[in-house]
Amino acid sequence: MSDEQSAPTCYRHRNRQTYLRCVRCDKPICADCRIDAPVGFQCPDCVAAGRRTMRQARSSFGGGASAGAAGTVTKALIGVNVAVFVLAIISAGSLAAATSSGATPLHWLGAQIGYLPGYQAGALIPGGIGRVTDTAAEVNLFGATLTLPFVADGGYYRMITAMFLHFGIFHLLFNMVVLWMFGRVLERDLGPARFLTAYMLSGLAGSVAVYLFSYDTQTAGASGAVYGLFGLMILINRKLKRDNSGIYVLLGLNLALTLYMGFSFAGHVGGLVGGAICGAILTFTPRNRRSLHWVGFALFLVVLAAITFFQTGVLDNQFDIV
C-alpha cells in the first residue's frame, strides 16, 4: 500500500488527504481548514471553542467593549419615537399634524399634564376630539372614547409616555439628530444596558421637574432625555479625559434657544441635571465595584418617585383633588 493511500483525511473534508494536524486536538486538517496559531495550526472547532471561553473585554464603565458599537439601543429609541410620531398623525386623521405644533388625540392621552385647575365643567378640546377636566382627558381615538387621568390623579404613566411624543416634525427631528450624535458614542462607552438606563432616568428627571414647576401645562418630547445626554457626556468625557469645549458651546446655544422659544425650561434643565447625576454615579464609582452603578440608579429612581408623590400630595392639599 502506498503512502498516499494510507494518508489520513481531513475531519471536515473526507475526500482530502493531509498530514497537517491541529496542535490542540490532533485531528487531521486540510490546508483550507487550518487556522494559523502562535505555534502550528488549529482546527476551526478548537478556535471556536477558544473564543467562547475567552473573557470578553470590558469598557471603562463595565459594558462590553464591542456591545454598543453598533448603536442598537440608540437606533431602537429613534425607531420608537418615529413610530409614535406616525401614530400621533394617524390619530389626528390629517397629515397637517406632522408640521403643526398642536396636540393630537394621542397627545391628550399620553403627554405629561400634571393638573389643570378650573376645568371641572369638562371643557371641549380644540378640534372636537374630546373633553378635558382638571384631572383627566376624555378623548375620541380610533372610534373609541378613552378617559385617562392626569399625573396628579394617578396617571404617572404620562411621565414616561411623554418622552416619546413630539409636537411636529421639527421638534422630532431636532431631538433625534442629537440622540443620533450622542447616543451612539455613549452607548459604545457605557454598554447598551447602562446607556438605556441613564437615558430613561434622565427623561424621567425632566418629567419630574415639569411636574414640580409646570404641572398645569401640556409637555411632551424626548428633550429631557436628550438634555440628559449632554450632562451624561460631560461627566463621561471628563472621566475619559476628552475635550468638552464643543459640548459646552452646543449646550449653551440650546439653553438659550429654550429660553428664547419658550420651550419647557424645567423639563430641559431637569433632564440635564438627571443626566449629570447618572454620569456622576458612573464616574465616581470605583472601577472594581461596577455593580454599584445599578444601586446608584435604583436610589436615584427612588428619589424621583419620592419627589413625584410629594408633589401629588402638595397638589391634593392645594386643590382638593378627588
N, C-alpha and C positions, 0 to 999 in steps of 0.2 A: 504494500500500500504506500502511495507517495505522500510526502509532507503536505502537499496542497489538499489532498483528500482528507487528511487527519486534522487539519487546522480547525480550531473552534470557530463557531459562528456568532455574530453579534446577537445579543439577547433581544434586541429590538427589531433587527432585520435578519431573519433566519437564513436568508439566501446569500448573505455576505460573510465570507471567511475573514478572520482577523487574528492578529497576535497581540493587539492592544488590550489592556485590561484596566479597569477602574482601580485606582490606588486605595479606595476605601472599601469596596465590597468585592473586588477581584472579579467582577463579571466582565466577560469579553465585550468590547465595544468597537464599532467600526469608526472610520475617520469622520463620518457625518455626525455621529452621536457623541464623540469625545468632546469634552469641555476642558480647556486648559486650566490647570490648578497650579498653585505655587510650586508643587512638586508633582510631576507626571500629569495624568489626565483623570477626570472623574466622569461618571455617567450622569445623565440627566436626572435620574431618580435621587442620587445622593446629593446633587446640587440643590434640588428642590427641597429635600429634607433639611439640608443645612440652612436654607433661607427661612424655613418655618420655625426653626429653633433659635434663629438669630434674634437677639434682643433689639426691639425697634428703637431707633434713635428718638430722643425726646427734645422738644424745643425748650427754651429757657423757662417757659411757664407751664410745662407739663404736657402739652399737646404733642401728638405725633408730628415729627418734623415734616412729613410729607402729607399728613392727613388733610390739612386745609389748603394745600397748594392749588387745588382745582377751584376753590371758592364755591363749593357745593351749597353751603348754607346761605351764602350771600345771594347766589342765583335763585335759591328757593324762596328767600324773603322777597326778592324783587318779583318773582313769579306770583306769589300770593297777593302782593299789593296790586299788581296789574290785573289779576283775576277779579279781585274785589272791586276795582275801579270799573271794570267792564260790567260787573253785576249791578253796580250802582246806576250805570247808564241804562241798563235794561229795566231796572226798577222804575226809572223816571219815564220810560217809554219814549224817549227822544234823544237824538244824537246831540242836541243843543246842550245837554247836560255835561258833555265832555269838555266844553270850553267855558261853561258857566261856573261861577263860584258859589252858586246857590246850593241848597240842601235837597237831596233826593229822598224818596221814602226810606231808602236804606240808611241814610244819614240820621234821620229821626229815630231810627231803631237802634243804630249802633254807635253813633258819635257820642262823645262824652258831654253829658248835660248833668250837672250836679243837682240843681234845684231851680225852678223858675217861679219866684214869688209873684202872685197876682193872676195866676191862670186857673183858679179854681173853677171858673164857669165853663171851661173847656173851649178855648179859642180855636178857631179854624186855622189849620196850617196853610200858608200861601200855596196856591195851586190846587186846592181842594183835595189833597191826598189824605187828609185825616184831621184829627183834633189833638190838642195838647192841653194838659192840665199842669199844675205846678209840680206834680210828682211822676207823671207818666205821659207817654205818647201813644195815641191810638192811630194807627196808620193802615191804609189800604195797600197791600203788597201782593202782587200776582193773584188778584182775585180773592184774597183772604184779608180779614181785618185782624191785625195783631196789636195788642196792648202791652207795652213793655215799660217797666219802671225806669226812672232816672236813678242816678247813683245814690242820692240821699234816701231813696225809698227801697234800697236793696239791689239796684241794678249795677252792681260792681263789675259785671262783665264788660260794661262800656269802657272801663279804664284800659281794657285790652283791645277790644274790637276797634276802638277809635284810632289805634295805632296803624290800622290797615285801610282806613278810609281817607279820601282826599277830595278837596274842593277844586275840581277842574284839572285839566291835563297838565297845565304848567306847574301847579302845586305838586302833582305826582312826579313829573319829570325832574324837577329840582331835587327832590328827596332821593329819587332813585339814582341820579347821577352821583350824588355824594356817597350814597350807600355802596355803589359800584366801585368808586375810587378808594374809599377807606375800608370797606368790608373785606375785600379780598386780602389786603395786607394784614389786617388784624386777625382774620381767620387763619392765615398762614402762621402768624406769630403765636396765637393762643390755642389753636386747635378748634375744631368745629363746636364742641360742647361748651367750652368756656366762652367762645365768641358769642354764640347764640344766647347763653345765659346773661352775659353782660349787656347785650343788645336789648333783650326783653326787660331787664331790670332798669335800664336807662329810660326806656319808653314809659315804663310804669312810674318811675320817679317823676317824669314830666307830667303824667296824668294826675299824680297826687298833688303836684304843685298847682295845677289848674283847679283841682277840687278845693284847694285851700284858698286861693286868691281870685279865682274867676269862676266860681261854681255856677253862676247864673248865665253862662254863655254856652254856646254850642261849639265845641272844638273837635278837630279830627286831624289826622295826618301822622306820618312817621317822623315828623320833625323832632319830637322829643328824643326818640331813639337815635336819630341821625346826629343831633347835637351831642348826644351821649358818646358817639363815636369820636367827636372832637376831644372831649375830656379824656376818654379812654386812650386815644392815640398819643396825646401829650404825655401821659404818665408812662405808657409803654416805650415811647421813643426816648424819654429821659433815662429809663432803665437800661435801654439798649444803646445809649449814647449816640442817638441820631439827632439831626438838626430839626428843631421845631419852629424855626423862624417863619417858614411858609404857612404852617398851620395857624400860628398866631395871627398873621395877616388875614387869612381866609376867615378865621373865626370872628375877628373884629369887624370885617365887612358884613358878615352875615348877621351879627348882633345889631349893627347899625341899620341894616335893611329891615330887621324885625321891628325896630322902633319906628322907622320911617313909614313902613307899610301897615303898621298896626296889627301885626301878627300876634300870636299868643306868646307874649314875652314870658309869662310864668311857665308855660309848657317848655319853651326852648331852654330857659335857664335851669329849670328843674331837671330836664334831660341832661344838660351839660354837667350839672353837679352830680347827678346819678352816675354818669359815665366816669367822672373823676373818682368817685367813691369806689366803683368797680375796679378802676385802674389801680387805686391805692391798695385794695385788697390783693390784687395780683402781684404788684411790685414790691410791697413791703412784707409779704410772707416769705419766710426763709425757703430757699430753693429745695432743701431736703424735707420740707413739710408742705408739699403741694396740696395734700388733702385738705389743708386748712382753707384753701380757696373756696371750697364748697361750704364750709362752715361760715365763712365771711359772707358769702352770697345769701345763705339762709338767714343769717342775722339781719342783713340789710332788708330782705323781704319782710321779715317780722316787723322791723321798724316802719317800713312803708305801710304795712297793714295797720299797725297801731295808730299811725297818723291819720289814716283814712277813717278808721272807726271813731277816732276822737273828733274829727271834723263832722261826721254824721251826727254825733251827739250834740255838738255845738249848734248845728242847723236845726236839729229836732227841738232843742230848747228855745231857739230863737223864733222859729216859725210854727212850732207845734205840729210837726209833720205826722200824719196818720197813714 
